[in-house]
Amino acid sequence: MEILPHVLVTGGNGLIGGHLTAHLLERGHAVTVLDMAPLEEGSLPRLGAAGTPRLTYIQGAVTDACVWARLPKTFQYVVHCAALLGIERVPRHQIETLDISIAGTRACLDFASGLPNLERFAYFSTSEIYGVHARDHDEQEPAVILTGSGRWCYASAKLSAEFYVKAFAERFGFPYVIVRPFNVYGPAPTSCIALTAMVRRAVANETLFISGTGEQTRSWCHIKDFVEGVVACVFFDSARNQTFNIGNDTTEISLIDLARMIVEISQSSSSIEVQGNSRHDVLNRRPNLKKAKKLLGYAPRIGLAEGIADMVRWARAGAG
């Protein structure tokens, strides 16, 4: 197999980065992953990609200058996924969240700007920049970031890093793309989002807990669909110097109805408990995909029932 262009993926051992890395390796790319986690603790081993000869794995922090100094200058594509995630974790680690997303992105851009053959710098931002009502906003909508809770430092850091990406691209003349993900889920996760937690508990016949009223809505995107969108963002000429919402616009559902659907599909005996707490949260989220569909031909295909069934199989297999 011909080896395709060399790709650097930061955060490449998480859910998104791991599935993207596995996909790139299957396509024939040489991929170097930079991730803070030990290889055996991430998604790559569970996806069967850890032993691939074209994979180089480097454990280290994107904020560590020594790590960047050791990397080769052979990359044609840089995909910057690294971030600290989680609505429980972020408020407890606000400084680390800000440092990884702002200082880490700056370090990645410093490195990328010195690559002689850079074809594309892809940056993973977040749909949270649209605020608590993130439904159907196109990519030109103003950001709405609240300031009353540390939970929103993640969105503010991601938006700051978007401006860093554009500023570096303008100064150094390399093409970029910015991806704003909407509620991505799939097998081999490294963090426990709501859908993943519910599936695990349903398979174990344990109570499913829902924060808030349960009326909050999300539009869930299976990782296979998401990766197809990301690959188009990274490699298509039409994505050059663009920003894209990537997700699934057909699967919006309230958290309480999601829980009921998971219980039904998994044939679980789990009960559902709405906790009614007042934690700061996004009230509704659904992506506007008009731009991605027009410029990339992006068309997510995996419905929510099919995706939940996939997650149930994964949980029952004890895949971690």
C-alpha positions as CSV (number, residue, x, y, z in Angstrom):
1,M,0.0,0.0,0.0
2,E,1.3,3.4,-0.9
3,I,1.9,5.6,2.2
4,L,-0.1,8.8,1.9
5,P,0.8,12.1,3.4
6,H,2.1,12.2,7.0
7,V,-0.5,13.5,9.5
8,L,0.0,14.7,13.1
9,V,-3.1,14.3,15.3
10,T,-3.0,15.9,18.8
11,G,-5.3,14.2,21.3
12,G,-5.3,11.3,18.9
13,N,-6.0,8.7,21.7
14,G,-9.4,10.1,22.7
15,L,-12.8,9.2,21.1
16,I,-12.7,11.6,18.2
17,G,-8.9,11.6,17.7
18,G,-8.7,7.8,18.1
19,H,-11.4,7.0,15.5
20,L,-9.9,9.6,13.1
21,T,-6.4,8.2,13.5
22,A,-7.7,4.6,12.9
23,H,-9.5,5.8,9.8
24,L,-6.4,7.6,8.5
25,L,-4.3,4.5,9.1
26,E,-6.8,2.4,7.1
27,R,-6.5,4.9,4.3
28,G,-2.8,4.4,4.2
29,H,-1.5,7.5,5.9
30,A,1.4,7.6,8.3
31,V,0.1,9.1,11.5
32,T,1.9,10.5,14.5
33,V,-0.3,10.9,17.6
34,L,0.6,13.3,20.4
35,D,-1.5,12.6,23.5
36,M,-1.1,13.0,27.3
37,A,-2.5,9.6,28.0
38,P,-0.5,6.4,27.9
39,L,-1.2,4.5,24.7
40,E,-2.9,1.6,26.6
41,E,-5.4,3.9,28.4
42,G,-6.9,5.5,25.3
43,S,-9.1,4.5,22.4
44,L,-6.5,3.3,19.9
45,P,-5.9,-0.1,21.5
46,R,-9.6,-0.8,21.7
47,L,-10.0,0.2,18.0
48,G,-7.2,-2.2,17.0
49,A,-5.0,0.6,15.8
50,A,-2.2,0.5,18.4
51,G,0.0,-2.0,16.7
52,T,-0.1,-0.5,13.2
53,P,3.4,0.0,11.8
54,R,2.5,3.4,10.3
55,L,1.5,4.8,13.7
56,T,4.0,6.7,15.9
57,Y,2.8,7.4,19.4
58,I,4.2,10.2,21.6
59,Q,3.0,10.6,25.1
60,G,3.2,14.2,26.1
61,A,1.4,17.5,26.7
62,V,0.7,20.0,23.9
63,T,1.8,22.7,26.4
64,D,5.3,21.2,26.7
65,A,7.8,22.9,24.4
66,C,10.2,20.0,24.8
67,V,7.7,17.7,23.1
68,W,7.3,19.9,20.1
69,A,11.1,20.2,19.7
70,R,11.4,16.4,19.3
71,L,8.9,16.1,16.5
72,P,10.0,15.8,12.9
73,K,9.1,18.5,10.3
74,T,7.6,16.0,7.8
75,F,3.9,16.5,8.4
76,Q,1.7,17.7,5.6
77,Y,-1.4,17.8,7.8
78,V,-1.9,18.8,11.4
79,V,-5.2,17.9,13.1
80,H,-5.4,19.6,16.5
81,C,-7.9,17.7,18.7
82,A,-6.3,18.0,22.1
83,A,-8.4,19.5,24.8
84,L,-9.6,18.9,28.4
85,L,-13.3,17.9,28.2
86,G,-16.3,17.3,30.4
87,I,-19.0,19.4,32.1
88,E,-18.0,18.0,35.4
89,R,-14.2,18.1,34.8
90,V,-13.9,21.5,33.3
91,P,-15.2,23.5,36.2
92,R,-12.8,21.6,38.5
93,H,-9.8,22.2,36.3
94,Q,-10.3,25.7,34.8
95,I,-6.7,26.7,34.5
96,E,-5.7,23.4,32.8
97,T,-8.7,23.8,30.4
98,L,-7.6,27.3,29.5
99,D,-3.9,26.4,29.1
100,I,-4.5,23.3,26.9
101,S,-6.9,25.1,24.6
102,I,-5.1,28.4,24.4
103,A,-1.4,27.9,25.2
104,G,-1.6,24.4,23.7
105,T,-3.0,25.7,20.4
106,R,-0.5,28.4,20.3
107,A,2.3,25.9,20.7
108,C,0.8,23.7,18.0
109,L,0.5,26.7,15.7
110,D,4.1,27.7,16.4
111,F,5.2,24.2,15.3
112,A,2.9,24.0,12.3
113,S,4.0,27.4,11.0
114,G,7.6,26.0,10.6
115,L,6.5,23.0,8.6
116,P,7.9,23.3,5.0
117,N,5.1,21.2,3.4
118,L,2.0,22.0,5.4
119,E,-1.1,21.5,3.4
120,R,-3.8,22.0,6.1
121,F,-4.1,22.9,9.8
122,A,-7.4,21.5,11.2
123,Y,-8.6,22.8,14.5
124,F,-11.3,21.3,16.7
125,S,-13.4,24.0,18.4
126,T,-16.8,23.5,20.0
127,S,-20.5,24.0,19.4
128,E,-20.6,25.5,22.9
129,I,-19.6,28.9,21.6
130,Y,-23.2,29.3,20.4
131,G,-24.4,29.5,24.0
132,V,-27.2,27.7,25.9
133,H,-29.6,27.8,22.9
134,A,-27.4,26.3,20.2
135,R,-30.1,25.3,17.8
136,D,-29.6,25.8,14.0
137,H,-27.0,28.6,14.2
138,D,-24.9,28.9,11.1
139,E,-21.2,29.4,11.3
140,Q,-21.4,33.2,11.0
141,E,-23.7,33.6,14.1
142,P,-22.2,35.6,16.9
143,A,-20.7,33.6,19.8
144,V,-22.7,33.8,23.0
145,I,-20.6,32.8,26.0
146,L,-21.8,33.2,29.6
147,T,-19.5,34.4,32.3
148,G,-21.3,33.4,35.5
149,S,-19.7,29.9,35.8
150,G,-16.4,28.3,35.3
151,R,-18.2,25.7,33.1
152,W,-18.0,28.2,30.2
153,C,-14.2,28.7,30.3
154,Y,-14.0,25.8,27.8
155,A,-16.1,27.7,25.2
156,S,-14.2,30.9,25.8
157,A,-10.8,29.2,25.4
158,K,-11.9,27.4,22.2
159,L,-13.1,30.7,20.7
160,S,-9.9,32.4,21.6
161,A,-8.0,29.6,19.9
162,E,-10.1,30.0,16.8
163,F,-8.8,33.5,16.5
164,Y,-5.2,32.3,17.0
165,V,-5.7,29.8,14.1
166,K,-6.9,32.5,11.8
167,A,-4.2,34.9,12.8
168,F,-1.4,32.4,12.3
169,A,-2.8,31.3,9.0
170,E,-3.0,34.9,7.7
171,R,0.6,35.7,8.9
172,F,2.3,32.5,7.7
173,G,0.1,31.8,4.7
174,F,-1.0,28.2,5.4
175,P,-4.6,27.0,4.8
176,Y,-6.7,26.0,7.8
177,V,-10.1,24.6,8.7
178,I,-12.1,24.9,11.9
179,V,-14.5,22.2,13.0
180,R,-17.2,22.7,15.6
181,P,-18.5,19.3,16.8
182,F,-22.0,18.7,18.0
183,N,-22.5,15.9,20.5
184,V,-20.3,13.1,19.1
185,Y,-20.6,9.6,20.5
186,G,-19.3,6.1,19.7
187,P,-17.6,3.0,20.8
188,A,-14.3,3.2,22.7
189,P,-14.8,6.5,24.5
190,T,-12.3,8.0,26.9
191,S,-14.8,10.3,28.6
192,C,-18.3,9.6,29.8
193,I,-20.8,11.8,28.1
194,A,-24.5,11.5,28.9
195,L,-25.4,9.0,26.2
196,T,-22.4,6.7,27.0
197,A,-23.2,6.8,30.7
198,M,-26.8,5.9,30.1
199,V,-26.0,3.0,27.9
200,R,-23.5,1.6,30.4
201,R,-26.0,1.8,33.2
202,A,-28.8,0.4,31.1
203,V,-26.8,-2.6,30.1
204,A,-26.0,-3.2,33.8
205,N,-29.7,-2.7,34.7
206,E,-28.8,0.3,37.0
207,T,-30.7,3.5,37.5
208,L,-30.2,6.1,34.7
209,F,-29.7,9.6,36.3
210,I,-30.6,12.8,34.4
211,S,-29.5,16.2,35.5
212,G,-31.8,19.2,35.3
213,T,-35.3,18.8,34.1
214,G,-34.6,16.2,31.4
215,E,-36.1,18.5,28.8
216,Q,-32.6,19.6,27.6
217,T,-32.2,18.5,24.0
218,R,-29.2,17.2,22.1
219,S,-28.7,16.1,18.5
220,W,-26.4,13.1,18.6
221,C,-23.8,12.3,15.9
222,H,-22.3,8.8,15.6
223,I,-18.5,8.9,15.3
224,K,-18.5,7.2,11.9
225,D,-20.5,10.0,10.4
226,F,-18.5,12.6,12.2
227,V,-15.2,11.2,11.0
228,E,-16.4,11.3,7.4
229,G,-17.1,15.0,7.9
230,V,-13.7,15.6,9.4
231,V,-11.9,13.9,6.6
232,A,-13.7,16.1,4.1
233,C,-12.7,19.1,6.2
234,V,-9.1,18.1,6.3
235,F,-8.6,17.1,2.7
236,F,-11.2,18.8,0.4
237,D,-10.2,22.0,-1.4
238,S,-13.6,23.4,-0.7
239,A,-12.9,23.4,3.0
240,R,-9.8,25.6,2.7
241,N,-10.0,28.5,5.2
242,Q,-13.5,27.6,6.3
243,T,-15.4,26.9,9.5
244,F,-17.9,24.0,9.7
245,N,-20.5,22.7,12.1
246,I,-20.2,18.9,12.0
247,G,-22.9,16.7,13.6
248,N,-26.3,15.2,12.8
249,D,-29.2,17.5,12.4
250,T,-31.9,14.8,12.4
251,T,-31.5,13.2,15.8
252,E,-32.5,15.9,18.3
253,I,-34.1,14.4,21.4
254,S,-34.6,15.4,25.0
255,L,-32.5,13.7,27.6
256,I,-35.5,12.1,29.2
257,D,-36.7,10.6,25.9
258,L,-33.1,9.5,25.2
259,A,-33.0,7.6,28.4
260,R,-36.4,5.9,27.6
261,M,-35.1,5.0,24.1
262,I,-31.9,3.5,25.5
263,V,-33.9,1.4,28.1
264,E,-36.2,0.2,25.3
265,I,-33.4,-0.7,22.8
266,S,-31.3,-2.4,25.4
267,Q,-34.3,-4.2,26.9
268,S,-33.1,-3.0,30.3
269,S,-34.9,-3.1,33.6
270,S,-33.3,0.2,34.6
271,S,-35.4,3.0,36.2
272,I,-34.9,6.6,35.2
273,E,-34.3,9.3,37.8
274,V,-34.6,13.0,36.9
275,Q,-32.4,14.8,39.5
276,G,-33.7,18.3,38.9
277,N,-30.4,20.0,39.9
278,S,-29.7,23.5,38.6
279,R,-26.2,22.8,37.1
280,H,-25.3,25.3,34.3
281,D,-26.0,23.5,31.0
282,V,-26.9,24.0,27.4
283,L,-30.7,23.9,27.0
284,N,-30.8,22.8,23.4
285,R,-28.4,21.9,20.7
286,R,-28.8,21.0,17.0
287,P,-26.4,21.8,14.2
288,N,-27.1,23.8,11.2
289,L,-25.3,21.7,8.5
290,K,-26.2,23.7,5.4
291,K,-22.7,24.8,4.7
292,A,-21.1,21.4,5.3
293,K,-23.7,19.8,3.0
294,K,-23.1,22.4,0.3
295,L,-19.3,22.6,0.3
296,L,-18.4,19.1,1.5
297,G,-21.3,16.9,0.5
298,Y,-21.6,16.0,4.1
299,A,-24.6,13.7,4.8
300,P,-24.8,11.9,8.2
301,R,-26.5,8.6,7.8
302,I,-26.6,6.8,11.1
303,G,-29.9,7.3,12.9
304,L,-30.2,7.5,16.7
305,A,-31.8,4.0,17.1
306,E,-29.0,2.4,15.0
307,G,-26.4,4.3,16.9
308,I,-27.7,3.4,20.3
309,A,-27.9,-0.3,19.3
310,D,-24.2,0.0,18.3
311,M,-23.4,1.4,21.7
312,V,-25.3,-1.3,23.5
313,R,-23.4,-4.0,21.6
314,W,-20.1,-2.2,22.5
315,A,-21.1,-2.0,26.2
316,R,-22.2,-5.7,26.3
317,A,-19.0,-6.7,24.8
318,G,-17.2,-5.1,27.7
319,A,-15.0,-3.1,25.4
320,G,-14.2,-0.5,28.0
